[in-house]
Amino acid sequence: MAENYRLSHQAPGPEEDGTTISLDQIGSTNDEVFPPDVLNNPKNYGLKHPSTAAALNEAQDNPDAEIRIWRAVPNGVTTINPGDWVALSKEYAAAEARFEGSTII
């Protein structure tokens, strides 16, 4: 299915000024967004869903960790595309799906 439902709002990639890092580096010295205590105090940084914090902890220093991701998409879409915003929490994705009148995959 076409990617046109995304419009121009896409997740940044690691090639864009180094402002994004891999999930296993969240809270590390390489992270320009979150400080090291993000893993110990996730609610202080807007991480509302326990499953998000659990996924971050599972991925910490483990670039090969298999982490489930979720995506709110329009009905009929069955794949997640490179550049799509994704969630580490089913609850967060479900909230986006309700907002957009979509479904989650």
C-alpha positions as CSV (number, residue, x, y, z in Angstrom):
1,M,0.0,0.0,0.0
2,A,1.2,3.5,-0.7
3,E,2.9,5.5,2.0
4,N,0.9,8.6,1.2
5,Y,-1.1,8.4,4.4
6,R,2.1,9.6,6.3
7,L,2.1,13.0,4.7
8,S,5.4,14.8,5.4
9,H,5.4,13.9,9.2
10,Q,8.1,11.2,9.4
11,A,10.4,9.9,12.1
12,P,14.0,11.4,11.9
13,G,16.7,9.0,10.9
14,P,20.2,8.6,12.2
15,E,21.7,10.4,9.2
16,E,20.0,13.6,10.2
17,D,22.5,15.5,12.4
18,G,23.0,12.7,14.8
19,T,20.0,13.7,16.8
20,T,18.6,10.1,16.7
21,I,20.3,7.1,18.1
22,S,19.5,3.4,18.2
23,L,17.2,2.2,20.9
24,D,20.0,0.4,22.7
25,Q,21.8,3.8,23.3
26,I,18.9,5.6,24.9
27,G,20.2,7.3,28.1
28,S,23.9,6.7,27.1
29,T,26.6,9.3,26.7
30,N,25.7,9.2,23.0
31,D,22.1,10.3,23.6
32,E,21.6,14.0,22.9
33,V,17.9,13.9,24.0
34,F,17.6,11.8,27.2
35,P,19.9,11.9,30.2
36,P,21.2,8.7,31.8
37,D,18.5,8.6,34.5
38,V,15.8,8.2,31.9
39,L,15.8,4.4,32.4
40,N,15.5,4.8,36.2
41,N,12.9,7.7,36.1
42,P,11.0,7.3,32.8
43,K,8.0,9.2,34.0
44,N,10.2,12.3,34.5
45,Y,10.7,12.3,30.7
46,G,7.1,11.8,29.6
47,L,7.3,8.0,29.3
48,K,3.8,7.2,30.5
49,H,3.4,3.5,29.7
50,P,5.3,0.9,31.7
51,S,5.7,-1.2,28.5
52,T,7.8,1.7,26.9
53,A,10.2,1.7,29.9
54,A,10.4,-2.1,29.8
55,A,11.3,-2.1,26.1
56,L,14.0,0.6,26.7
57,N,15.5,-1.4,29.6
58,E,15.4,-4.6,27.5
59,A,17.2,-2.9,24.6
60,Q,19.8,-1.2,26.8
61,D,23.3,-2.1,25.6
62,N,21.8,-4.8,23.5
63,P,21.5,-3.8,19.8
64,D,20.3,-7.3,18.9
65,A,17.3,-7.2,21.3
66,E,14.0,-8.0,19.6
67,I,11.6,-5.3,20.6
68,R,7.9,-5.3,19.6
69,I,6.8,-2.1,18.0
70,W,3.3,-0.8,17.3
71,R,1.9,1.6,14.7
72,A,-1.4,3.4,14.3
73,V,-2.3,3.1,10.6
74,P,-5.4,3.7,8.4
75,N,-7.6,0.6,8.0
76,G,-6.3,-1.6,5.2
77,V,-2.6,-0.8,5.9
78,T,-0.7,-4.0,6.9
79,T,3.0,-3.0,7.0
80,I,5.2,-0.6,8.8
81,N,7.4,1.4,6.4
82,P,10.9,2.8,7.0
83,G,10.4,6.4,8.3
84,D,7.1,5.6,10.1
85,W,6.7,6.8,13.6
86,V,6.3,3.7,15.8
87,A,5.5,3.2,19.5
88,L,7.1,0.8,22.1
89,S,3.7,0.7,23.8
90,K,0.5,-0.9,22.5
91,E,-1.4,1.5,24.7
92,Y,0.2,4.6,23.1
93,A,-0.4,3.2,19.6
94,A,-4.0,2.4,20.4
95,A,-4.5,6.0,21.7
96,E,-3.2,7.3,18.3
97,A,-5.4,4.9,16.4
98,R,-8.5,6.2,18.3
99,F,-7.4,9.7,17.6
100,E,-6.8,9.1,13.9
101,G,-9.8,6.7,13.5
102,S,-7.4,4.0,12.5
103,T,-6.2,0.6,13.7
104,I,-2.9,-0.6,15.1
105,I,-0.5,-3.2,13.7
